[in-house]
Amino acid sequence: MDELKKDGTEEVSGGSADQAPDEKKAPAAEPSAPAENPVPTVTEPRPEPGKPAPMQYTYRWTYGEQTKFDSKEKRRHRRSGALIYACMMTVAFLLSFGTLFGVLLTGNITIEGVPVGTGEPQVQYIDRTVYIREPDTDSGVLTIPEIAARVKPSVVGIEVKTTSGTKGIGTGIIMTADGYIATNCHVVDDAASCTVILLDGTKYDAKVIGSDEWSDLAVIKVDGKDLPAASFGNSDNLIVGEDVVAIGTPASLEYAGTVTDGIVSAINRGVKIYNSDGTLQKKMTLIQTNVAINPGNSGGPLVNAYGEVIGINSMKLSNGYVGIGFAIPITGAMEILNHIVENGGYTGVDSSLVTKRPLLGVTAGGITAGTTYTFDDGSTIIAAVDGVIVIELSPGLDAINKLKIGDIITKVDGETVATVYDVMDMVNEHNPGESVRVEFYRDGSYHTVDILLGSE
């Protein structure tokens, strides 16, 4: 049965417990080397006659390579550094004490060969070394500009004209150099024509090879050669908090190649997908991200820090929520996409990405005690208790073996139900193949049965 958004109403006339009731119911450049002493000096005004001249400090900046030590060498280095530091502090103390003692005796000191108190500005040069940390090139981690430069050529805009004449915009990922492109099923659904636009503006007419509505995946094909195919990673290796980048065509082709960044907010997130009428269609296992995903981003890549596609952006949570987007994990998606390429469609039943909605196999409606319900054949029943009256049973499902038309369901999994929506909510907490415990009223007494849930 489908899960509906509750509106607080009860259905007395017939409605389906598995359907809604009817009406009647780029890389960074290396830093250039600085000049010999590229430091501005701070000059104090000259002192009045007979007063000491202010000290003027100038820093000489030099650039040195940061030395790498292993753990044992680091410990030795720290010990020797501590000893040197102690010696230096001792010498500095003695020099300072000696200088102070000399000033007390003579009233004058000399720095850099120029006596203090002569009225001339004094300069003391202090050496400083700036260590530049070189990136760990062996790790393969890329900056966002590098990710964009590497992946954007593999991302295409998709312009679709439907059979009804409307136009839509989406995004695709070049899978192979000869023109197979991955996208979402809902991007190319009902397409009368499909145009692919590459990063350089080149346009191709595309053919829809096949799609799978349940996983929301599709493959289209253009007649191209040597196209820049994307590199695909392993979404099973994702961890919460790692950096990701999305590339797509939000809003219109004018914004093709838009790059947004964020993190993986959650992995293996169970998401319920509803039809336009509010009934549950399926449950999907997705990557949650805070990367900005907007209409038009659908079908585009979610990319890790190594420039690998690890997800296909599919949807976001709207209605005032910000930063809650979802992508289809690429590991499960590639199995389906490759099957579509090879067979022109996907006929698989089981998938790590999607679980079809569970079905109780009952058409029912809410009823209150004392209310008369009239069936399609003209027969009537006066409800003895509050609950959900069984109007019809679906052939081939377990409920037809356990319930009868006219039974009034009062509880599901121990929870009291008063409307068909209550029953849907309880059933949708399960997956096909699992059982729910149903309590119902029949002929003056209550009964309890376990009903195995089916699927579409």
N, C-alpha and C positions, 0 to 999 in steps of 0.2 A: 504494500500500500504506500501511497505517496505521503510525504510530509508537507503540511500546509502551514502558512503563517496564520496564527490564531487571530481571529477578529472579535472574539467574545460572543459570537452568535452560536446558536444551536440549530442543528438541522433536524426537523421533525419529518419532513418528506424524504424520499429516498435519495441517497448519495452513496458514492463509492468509497469504501475504506481504503482502496488502493488508488483511487483517483479523486479529484476534487468533486464535490456534489455539483449537479447541474444547476441551472438558474432556478429551476423550480426549487431548488435547494442551494706625438713624435718625440725621440730621445733627447734628453737635456744636453746642452753643449758643455764641454769641460771649461772650468773657470780659467780665465787668463791669468798669467803670472803677474803679481803686483810689481810696482816699481821698486827701486832699491830701498828707499825709505818712504813709502807712500802714506805718510801720516801728517796731518796738519798739526802745526804747533800752536799751542795756546799761549799767547803772549800777554803778560801782565804789564800794566803801565810802569814806566820807569819810576823808581822810588825818589823820594825827595832827598836832597843832599844830606849826607850823614846817616841815612837810614839804609839797612840791608836791602839789597836787590832781591826781588822775588825769584823763586826757583822755577825754571821752565823745564817741563819734562817732555821729551820727544821719544816716541816708541818706534823702534825698528821692528817691523813685522817680517818674519821669514816663514816660509812654508816648508814643512817637513812631512815625510811619509810616516804614518803611524805604524810603529813596530808591532808586529804580532808575536805573542808569546804563547807557548803551551802552558798548561796549568802549573807544571813543575817549575818552568822558567819564570812564570809570573810570581810564584812564591819567593824564588830567589831574588827576583828583581825588587819585590816589595821590601824584603829584608835589607838589601843593599841600599835601596832608596831611603828607608827610614834612618839608616846609619848616616848616610850622606846629609840628610836633612838635619839630623841632630848636630853634626859637625858644623854645618853652615850656620845654624842658629847660634851656636856657641861663638863662632868667629864674629858673626854680626853683632852679638851682644858686646863682645870685647871691643870691637871697633866703635860701636855707638858710645860705650862707656868712655873709651879713650878720647873720642871726639868731644864729648860733653866736658870731660875733664880739661881738654885743651882749650875749649871756649871759655871755661871758667877762669883759666890762667891767662889767656892771651886776649880774649874778647874777639877773636877773628879766626876763621877757618878758610881753607882753600879747597875748591872742588874743580876738577879738570884744569888745574893750574891757574885759575882765576880767583883771587881772594874775594870772599863775601864782604859786602860793606863798601865796595868801591863805587856802587851806583850802576854797574853794568849788569845786564840780564845774564843769569847763569843758566847753563843747559846741562842736564844730566841725561845721558842716553840709557834707556832701559831696553834690553832685548826681550822680545816675546816671540814664541814659536806657535804658529797655528797648525794644528794637525788636521789634515783632510781625510775623512773616512771614505775610502773607496767602497762602492757597492759590492756586495757579495755576488759577483757575476756567475758563480757556479750554481746558485740557488735557482736561477731561471725566473725569479720574481720580476715582474715588469711594473713600471709606473703606469698611471692611467693614460698619459699621452702615448706611451708605447703600446698599451693594449688597444687603444683606439686606432693607432696607425696599422697595427697588425690585423685587426679583426674587421674593421669597417669595410674593406673591399669585398669581404665575404657576405655582407649583409645587403639585402635588396629591399626596395620598396615594392609593394604589390598593389596594383589598382584593379579593382574588380567591378564589373558591371553585371548586375544580377538579371535574371529572366524577367523581373518586374520593372527593370529599367533604372533601379537605384544604383548608386555607386558607393563603394566602400574602399577603405585604405587599410593595409596591413603590412606586415614585415615578413621576410623569409630569410633562410640561411642556406647558402650554397653548400650542398653536401658533396658533390662531385664536380670535377673539371668539365664534364660533358653536359652539365646543365640540370641535374636533379636538385630540387630546392625543397627544403622542409619548411612547413608553416603550420598554423592551426587550422583545424577543420572549419571552425566558424568563420575564418577569413575568406575561404573560397567556397563556402556552402552556397548552393544555388547560383553558381557563377555561369553567366552566359558567355562572358569573355574575361580574359585575365591578362594583364600586362605587367611585366617585371621591369623595374628600373634599377640599373646598376649605379654604383657610387659615382662613376664618371658621366652619368646621364644616358648611357646607352640603353635603349628600350628593346625588349623582346616580347613577342606574343608567347604566352605560356599555355600549356595544356595540363589539366588536372589529371594526374595519373590515378589517384585513388585517395580515400580518406577513411578515418575511423571516428565516428561520432563519439563513441564512449570515451576514448582517450583524448579527443579533441586534437587529433594529428592528421596531417595531410601532406602529400607530396605533389608538386607540380614540376613540369619539365619545360625547358627552353632549348632551342637548337643553338647551342654555343660550344665553343672550343676553348680549352685552356683557361677556364674560369677559375678564379681564386677560391678554392674550396676551404672551408673552415676546418680548424683542428678541434676534435671532440675529445673531452676528458671523461672522467669517471665520477658521476655524481654520488656514488656510494662512499666516496672518500671525503665528502664535505663535512665541515664542522661548524657549529654555530659560532658566529662572530667573524668569520673570515671575509675578506674583502671581495666584492663582486661588482661587475659593471654590466649595465644593460645598454644595448644599441638598438635603435628602432626608428619608426616613422610616426611619431605621435601627431595626431590631429590631421595632418595633410602632408602631401609630398614636399611641400615647402620646407618642412622640418626633417626631411630624411637625413639619416645618419646622426640623429641626436644621441649623445652619450650622457648617461647618468650613472652615478656610483652609490654604493652603500655596502651593506653587509648581509650575510645569511642570518636571518632572524630566527629561523627554526627549520629543522629537517623532518621529513616524514610527517608533515602536518596533515591531519585528516580534515578534509574540507567537503562539506555537503553542497552539491550543486542543484539548484532548483530550476524548474521550468518557469516560463513567463507567468503561468497561472498560480505559481507558488507551491507546486507539488515537487517533492523530492524526485530528482532524476537519477542521481548516482552519488557515490562518495569517491573522492580522489585523494591520493597520497602525493603531496606537492612540497616544493621548496618554498618557504616563506621568506620574503626579503623586504627591506625598507627602500630599495631602489625605486625611484619614480617610474611608474608604469602607467601609461595613459592609453586611451583608445588609439589604435594605430600601431602600438608597440607589440600587439599580439602576433605571435609567430617569430619574433626576434630572439636573439640569443641573450642568455645570462652567462657571463664570462667570468672565469676565475682569474687569479693574479698571474697565471702562467699563459694567459691568452687562449685558454681552452673553453669551448662551449660546454657548460655543465647543466644548462637548463633552457627550456623554451618558454618565454614569457607568455602567459595565458590570460590572467585576469587579476583584478584587484578588488579589495573590499571598499565599497563606496558608501554613500549616505552619510557623509560627514567624517568618515575615518580617513586618516592620512598615514601613508607609509606602511600599508599592509598589502603587499602584492604577492603574487604566486607564480611559480614557474614549474613546468613539467620536468621532472628529473630526466636528464639525457640518457642515463643508462637504460632505463625502462623504455624510453621513447625510441631509441635506436633500433630495438628489436622490432617494434611495430613499423617504423619508417622503412627499414630494410625489407620487411615483408611486403610492404606496399610497393616498393620499387620492383621487387621480383615477381609479384603476383597481381599487381594492379589493384590491390585492396587488402584488407585485413580481416581474416575470418576466425582469428583466435577468440577463445572464450575467456580464459584466465589471463590476468595481467596484474603486474605489481603496481600499476598506476591507478586502476579504477576498480571499484566494487559496485556492481549494479544494485539498484535499490531492492530491498527485501519486500516480498509480497505475502500478505496474509491470505489473500484470495477471498476477500469478503467485500460485498457492497452493503453499506449500512448507513444509518442515520441516527442522530441523537433523538431521544424520546423521554418524556417524563411520565411518571405514574398517573394513570387515569386518562391519558391521551389515547385517542383511537387512531390507528394507522390503517390505511386502505392500500392493499397490494394491487398490482397491475391486473390480476385476474378478478378483482372485485371483492375478494375476501377481506375481512377486517379483523383487527385484534386490538383489544384494550390493554395497554401496558399496566402490569401490576407493580413494576418497580422502575426507578430511574435507570437509564443506561443507554446503550447503543443497540438498536434493533437490527438483526440480520435480515437483509432484503434479498440478497442474491449471493450465491457461492460459485466460485470459478472452478471449472473442470480442470482436473490434472493437478490440483494443489491439495495439500493435506487437510485444509479446513473443511472441505466438502465431506470428509470422512468423520469429522468430529462435531460439526455444528449442523443445525437445521434452520430453514427459513422461519422467522418468528422468534428465534432465541434472542434474548436481550443480554448483551455482554455488559457486565458490571465492573470487572477488573481485568487488567492486563499486567502481568508480572507483579501482582499485589497492589497496584495503584488503581484507585477508583477512576472510572472513565464516564464522562457524561456526554461527550460529543465525538464525532468521527475523528476530529483533529486530535483528541486525547489518545485515541487508539493509534493513529499514525505516528505520533510522537514516541510512543512506547515501542512500536514495531521498528521504527527507524534507528533505534539504538542498537539494533542487531544487524547481522549480515545474513545474506541468503545461506541456507543450510543450518542455521541455528534455530532453536525453538523458543517460543514464548508460552507462558502459562496464562491461560484464559479462563476466567470464571464467568459463568453465564447463568441466567434464570430460565427455567423451562418447566411448564406444567406444575407450578407451585413449589418448586424446590431449586436449590442452587447446585451447580455442577462445576467441576474443574477439569480441564484437559490441557495437555501440552501439544501445541501445533507447530509443525515444522514449516519454516518460512521458505518460500520459493523465490524465483527471480524472473525477470523478463527473458 
